[in-house]
Amino acid sequence: MHLLFVSAVPLPFKAPQKRRRSPICATAASPPATTSIKQEVTRRRNLAIISHPDAGKSTLTEKLLLYGGAIQQAGAVRSRRAQRGVVSDSMAMEQERGISITSAVMTFEYEGKRINITDCPGHADFSEDTYRTLAAVDNAIMLVDAAKGLEPQTRKLFEICRMRSLPTFTFVNKMDRPAMNPFEIADQIEREFDLLTYPVVWPIGDGDQFRGLFERSSRLVHLFERGQRGKKAVSSTLPLDDPSLKQVIGDALHAQLLEDVEILDTMGNQWHYESVLQGDLSPMFFGSAMSNFGVELFLRSFLEMGRCPPAKDSSVGLVAPDGESFTGQVFKLQANMDARHRDRLAFVRIFSGVFEKGMKVNNSRHGRSVALTRPQGLFAAERYTVDTAFAGDVIGLNNPGVFAIGDTVYTGSKLAFPGIPSFSPELFAYLKNPNPSAYKNFRKGLNQLLEEGAVQLLRAREDEGNEDPILAAVGQLQFEVVQRRLKDEYNVESGLEPLPYSLARWVVGPSDPWKAVDECGRLFGVFCAKDRWERPVLLFKNEWGLNNVLADHDIELKPWAFAPEE
């Protein structure tokens, strides 16, 4: 039974600070649009799940797909009973380690709504790829382990959600195991994230004493029944004031539930839908994804509360999702989703208008027109042909080298959405090819993998392409992924030679950044490299070395860079 800590009670509701926000769906200021486009936009919901590793992200994703009818049986993570891997984790390393390495996109229909789930990498080494994924969604689900509360990676990922003012829903998982007091978890979120919480459901007990969930809006108690592995859970309900409830859940838990409900109703935060849309109030849910309990309650509530595709800031102002012109942005590149054809795919989030198969679009970066003749819908590693798509959808486009991460594609008048930058890597190593006879496959594989942007490529300033390339990454696992994929997808062995640097800074500002580097003279302890676009990048061993250069020289350095306009 939970112990009640008065100090952990959420603070009374206070009005959040007003933020500038885009209009939701169609507004009076939106361009004229047909009813069908408005209806299609309004019924769409997309989301990404953020969590610390092992909080149950892949399991929750699969259970949402299970309840949505997209799959018939969920594949259990790391389970000997599982006859197949997790649907959202299609790469061999993902299935072996039970983690998400690449972003997978899954779409399904549920009760008249179209849901797009972007399953983003949860491992700490892939925070940059996760940032790109969160740039393509309109809602975030913050998954919290009930026994551990907030964890380091959850904190990092939430900051990205806060930067984008994403509506953030909280799902506290693993309630059928020993858990923290739910008031403590809510209080932790409010204190650390400055994010108000509103429990939509409330747990009754935890671990072996977990008896169900109280749904505040209906005043119904959903009694916990452990669902068959991989199958939908079936639960019965009783009203909170039903005389038989005390006998079903026990005297102690019944008394605790009544006390908790009184605290929530009298002292908890008030419901304020506008605050949810602005990312200031998080609807809070509890359950057990592995036991299939609480997932459907969450899904139904999310469809009612989640944000449909909003207007998007651009170089020409807000772009309404129901506008006449088609617009979208490339947020991810992926090589070899079909290993038989060595293909390259660009993931595009649609922000406005109607996409139609075969249409021609312009790329704002290089200005060229591109015919989209083979658009594809995505369901993890599986693909299907798409004829029509609307704002909020994600489509896959064949990429013969014309797309880069952050590219805006559009019809009508020229515009560009804010770019998606590459961030400062922290690990550097020469990538070596021990077999010269395999050079062609080595180079081809490396070039395609680097286009995805999960790891960056640098070269020494003097290198004209004949020396070993330098891989730059956020974490060690990224190096392992590149080496493994070179071996699995291109039959190429490789080796790594680490470099003693931990910071990278791009030289920006002057029209000729190389001249700015040369004017600094010799920089001791600094490695002068160049990125794939021949721009200068300085590598430092530590913050002290970086600060010395900034103090001694008139040079502007930044820890991130965008793809250049051609």
N, C-alpha and C positions, 0 to 999 in steps of 0.2 A: 504493500500500500504506500502511496506517495505521502511524504511528510510535507506539510504546508508551511512555506516560508513567507511571512507577510512582506518581507523586504523584496521578494521576487515578484510581487504583483505588478503588472504593467501600469505605467503612469496613466492618469486620466488623459483623454484625448485633447490634444492641442492642435490648433490650426497650423498646418505645415506652411513653410514659406512658399510663396507663389513662384513658379518657374515658367519661363517661356516655353510653350508647347505647341506642337503642330496640331491642326484640326484633325479630329478623328473621322475617318471615312468622308462621306460627302458633306459639304457645308454650303452655306449660302454663297460663299465666295468662290466655290468650286466652279470650274467650267461646266457647261451643260453636258450631261451624260445620259445615256439610255438607262432605263430602269434595270435592264438585265445586268449591265456592268455594275451598277450600284449594289444590286442584290448579290452578285458574285463576290464583290469586295467585302460586303458586310458579313457574309457567312464564312469568311476565311479567318483562321487563327494559326499563327505560327509561333513556335517556341523553341528554346534551347534549354537543356538541363545543365546546371552548373553544380559541381560538388567536389569534395576532396576524394581522392582515390579510395575505393572500397566502401563508399557510402551507399552503393547500390544503384548507380546511375543507369548502367546498361540493363539491369533487371527492371527498373521502373519503366524505362523506354519500351521494353518488350511487353510489359503488362498493359501499357497504354495501347499498344498495337493489338494486343490480344482482345481487349475490350472493344476496340474499334473495328474488330473483324478483319484486320489486315493480315493476321496470321492465325492459324488454328491452334498452335501449341507453342508456348514460349520455351526457348532454349535456356536452360539454367546455366549461370556462370559457374565455371569450375566444378561442375557436378558430374560424377561418374554416371549418373542416370541419364544425362543429356546425350542424345544421339546426334546432336549437331551443335554448332557453336551459336553464340548469340547473334541474332539477325543483324543488329546494328554494327557488330564487330566482324568485318568480313576478311580482313587481312590476317595472314597466318600468325604473325606476332601478336595480334590482338586476341585471337582465340587461345593462343598458348599462355599468355600472361593475364588474361582477364581484364585488360584495360583497353580504352579507346585511344587509338593513335591517329586515325584519320577522321575527318568529318563525314558522317553519313547523313543522307537526307531520306526521310520516309514520309509518305503521304497517305492519308486514309480519310474516309467519310464516316461521320458519326452523328446521327440524329439531325441531319440536314446541314451540318457544318463540315467544312473541309479543313483538316488539321495537317499542318506541315511541321514535322519534328526534325530539327537539325541536331543530330547527336554529336556534340563537339568533344574534342579530346579533353580528358580530365586529368591527364598526367601533368605534373608540374613543368616538365620540359616542353610542353606544347602550348604554353600560354599565348604565344603569338598567333597560332592557328585558331585558338579559341577566340581571341579578340576579333579576328576576321569573321568568324561564325556569328558572334554576337552583333556584328555590324549588319547582319542580314536578317535578324529576327526582330519581332515586335514585343515579345514577352520572354521572361526568364523564369525558370523553375529552380529555386534554390533547394537542393536536396541536403538534408541534415541527418546525420547519424544520431539517433535518439540517445545513445549511450555516451557520445563524445561531444555533442554540441558543435559549435563552430570550430573549424579546423583551418590550418594555414592556407591551403589552396582555395577553400571556400571564400576566405577573406580577399584573396587576390582577384578572384573572378567576380566577386560582388562589386569591387571597385570599378571594374569595367562596366558593369550594369549601371552603376551610379553615374558614371561619366556620360552614359547615353540616356539617362532618365528612363530606363526600361521598367515597365510594370514587373514587379518581382513577387512571385508566389512562393511560399515556403511549404515544403512537404517534409515532415519529420518522419523518417523511415525507421524500421526495425523496432516498432513498439512491442512486438512479441518477444523481445529480449529485454534484459534489465536496462532501464532507461533513467535519464535525468528527470527531475521534476519538470513537467511541461511549463510551469510558470518560470522556472529558471532559464529554460531555453528561450522563451519569449523575451525575458528580461535581457539575456545575453545579446540577442539580435538588436534590441532597442538601444542598449548601451554602446555596443561596439560599432554598429552601423548607422546609428541615428535614424533608424528605420522603425516606424510604428508598426505594430502587428495587430491583426484582428483574427482570432481563432474562429474559423467557420465551423470546424468540428472540434471536439475535445475528447481526449482519450480517457478510458475508464481502466485504470490499472496499467501494469506493464509486465513484461516477462511472462512467467507462468501464471500471473494474476491478471493478464490482459483480457478484458471481457468485452470490449467493443468501443464504439465511438458515439458520442452525443452530437447530433446535428442541431445547431442552435436555431436555424431558421424554421425548421419543422417541429422542433422539440421532440424529436424521435431518437431513441437509442437503437443503433445498429449493432446487434449482438455478434461478437467475433466467432467466426467459424473458419478454421484453417482450410483454405482451398486446396484442392488436389493439385499437385505440382504441375505447372504448365496449363492449368485449366482455370476458368472463371470461378470466382468465389460466389457462393450463394449465402446470403445472410437474412435473418429474420429481424423484425423491428418491433419495438414496444414504445408506447408513449412514455415520456418522463414521469407522468403522474399515474401510470398503471400500477395498481397495488401488487401485481405479481413481479414487478421489476426487482424489488428488494430480495425476493427469494431466488431469482435467477442469477443476480450478480453478487449476492451476499450483503449482509448488513453493513460491514465496514466500508466496502466500495460504494454502496448506495449512499451512505452518509457523506462520504468524501465527494461524490459526484454532486450532490445537492449543494454542498458548501462551495465547490469550485464554480458551479453555474451561477450562484448568487454573486460571487466575486466578479465573474466575467460580466454579468448583466449590470452590476451597480458601479464597479470601479474600473472596468476594462475600457479600452479605446472604443470610440463610436465608429460605426460604419460610415465611410465617406468615399463614394465611388470615384469621384474626381481625384482624390488623393491616391487611389490605386493606379489610375491611369498616369499620374505624374511620377510614379515611383516613390511616393512618400509613405504609403501604407501597404503592408504585405498581408494578403489573406493567408491564413495559416491552416495547414491540414496535417493530420497524423494518420499513420497506418503501417502496413507491412507489405512491401512490394513482393517479397518472396512468397508470402502467404496469400497474395492477391486481395488483401483486405484494405479497404479505404481508397483503392485506386479508382474505382468507378465513381465513387462520391466526389473525388477530386476532379476527375475528367468532366463530369456534368457541371460542376461549379465553374471550372475554368472556362468552359464554352460560354457561360453566361457573363463572366466577369472579365475575361481576357480581352485585350485590345485587338480590334481588327486593323488591317493595314492603314496607317496614318499618312498624312502628307509628309513629304520629304524635302529637306532643305537642299537647294542647288545653287548654281552660279547665277541663276536668273530668278531666284526666289523659291517659294514653296511650290512643290509639284503635287497636285491632288491625285490620289490613287484612282479616282474615277475620271481622270482627264482623258482627252481624246488621243493624245500622242502616247506611243509606247516608250517607256524608259526602263532601264534596269542597270545593275552594276555587278561586275565580276568580283566575287568575294573569295573564290578558291579555284585553284587549278589542281587537277589530279591526273597522273599518268598511269597507264596500264590498268584501268578498271576492267578492261577486257584484255587479259594477258595474251590472248591469241592474236590480237591485231595491233598490239603496241600503240593503243590509241591515247589521245590526250583530250581531256574534257575540261571545259570551263563551266563552273557553277555560277549561274546568274540569278540574282534575286530581282524579281519584277517589282517596280515601284509604281507604275501607272499604265493606264491603257490596256489594250488587248494584244496579246501575242498570238500570231497566227503562223502556222508552218509555212516556210518558204519566203517570209517577208524579208525585206532588206533593211538593215539598220546601219547607222553611222557609229564609228568609234571616236569618242571625243579626244582621245589621246593622239592618234595619228591622222584622224580625219577621213580615213578610208571607209568605203561602204562594204558591208559584208552581208552575203545572202545566208540566211539561217535555214538551210535545206533539210537538216537532219536533227531537229530538236528532240530531246529525250527527257522523259520523266524518270525519276530516280526512286528506287526503294532499296536502300543499302547498296549492295553490289549489283542488283538487278536493274535493268533499264527497259523502258518501253517508249514508243513513239508518242509525241505530244502534238496535237493539232491546234489546240487553243489553251491559253493560260492567262491569268489575271494577276493584278497586284497582290502580293503576298505569296505567290507561288515561286518555287525554285525550279529552274530547268537546266539541263545540261546541254552545252553546245560543243560540237567538235572543234578543237583548237589546233589549227595547222600553224600555230606560232603567231597569230594575230591578236591574241588577248593576253593582257597582263592583269595581275591582281589590282583591283581598284578601278579598272576601266569602266567608263560609262557608255552604254549603248542606247541609242535613241532613234526615233523618227521625228520629223518635224523640225522645229527650230533648235539650233545647237544649244546644248547645256552640259553641265558636268556636275556630278555629285562630289562631295568631299572625298578625297582619296583615302586609301587604307594604307598606312605606312608600314615599313619594315622597321623593327625595333633593334636596339643595340644587343648583339650577341655577347655572351660571356665566356664561351669556350672556343678555342681555335686549334685547328690541326691540319697538317698537310695530309691530303688523301693520296695514297700511293697505289700505283698499278703494278703488282709484282710480275705480271705476265705481259710483256710488250706485244706479243702476238694477238692479244685480246684488246688492243688499244681502241679499235673502232667501236666495239660494243661498250667498252668502258666510257668512252667520251659520249656516245649516244645516250647511254643510260643516265650518266651524270647530268647531262644537259636537260633531259626530260624531268628528272626528279627535282632538279633545282628550280625549274619553272614553277613548281608547286608552292615554293616559298616557305616550306617547313624548316629548311636550312638554307643559309646564304652562302654564296660563293665569292671569294676574294682571290686576288692574285697579287704577287709582289709588283711594285710599280714598274720594274724593268722587264717583267715577264710578258712575252708576246704570245703566250699560249703554249709554250713548249715545256714549261716547268710544272711541277706538281701543284694542283690547285689547293687553295686553303678553304676548308669548310669552317663556317662560323655558325654557332648554335647557342641556344639558351641553356640546354642541358645535355648531358652525356647520352641519354636515350636517343636523341635525334641522330647522333653519329651512328649508333647501333642500327637504327632504322634504315639509314641510307646504305650502310654496308650490307644489311640483310636483303634489302630490295634489289641491290645490284646483283647479289648472288642468285636470288630466287627468280627475278624477272629478266635478268640479262646474262645470267650464267657467268658473272665476272667476280673474281676475288679482289679484295682491296685491303690496304693496311693504313694505319693512322700513325702520324708522328706529331704529338702534342706540341703546341707553342706556348710560351710562358706569358700570355697576355690575358687580361680579363675584362677589358673595356674597348669598345669601338666607338669612334666619333666621326661623323661625316663633316667634311669641310664645306661650308655654305657661304653665301653672301656675295662675293665679288663675281664679276662676269667670267673670270678665269680663276677657278679655285686652285688649280695647280700652281699658278703664279703666287697665290697667297701662301702655299706650302713652301715654295722655293725661297720666298722672302724671309721665312723663319730661319733659314740656314740649317745647320745640322741639329737635329733634335735627338738628344741622347736618350737611349732607352725606349725610343718610339719606333714602331714598325710602320713604314709607309706602304699602304696597300691601295688597291683600286677595286671597285665593285664591278659588276657585270656590265655597267654602263660607262666604265672608264672614269668614274668619279673618285677623287681621293678620299681614302678612309684611313684614319690614324688609329693604330692599336697601342694601348697603354697597359702596363703591368698592374697599375693600381690607381686609385683616386689621387694620390700624391703626385704622380707623374703627370696626370691630366691637369691638375691645378697649377703645376709649375709652368706648363706650356701656356695656359690661359693667362697667367700672371706676367709672363715674359714677352709674349708676342700678341700683336694685334690681329687675331684670327678668330673667326666665329665657327664654333663646333656644335653639332647637334647629334643626339643619340638615336635619331630615326631619319628615314629617307623615303621619299615617294618615287615611284617610277617616273622618269622624265617624259615630258611631252615631246613627241617627235616632230 
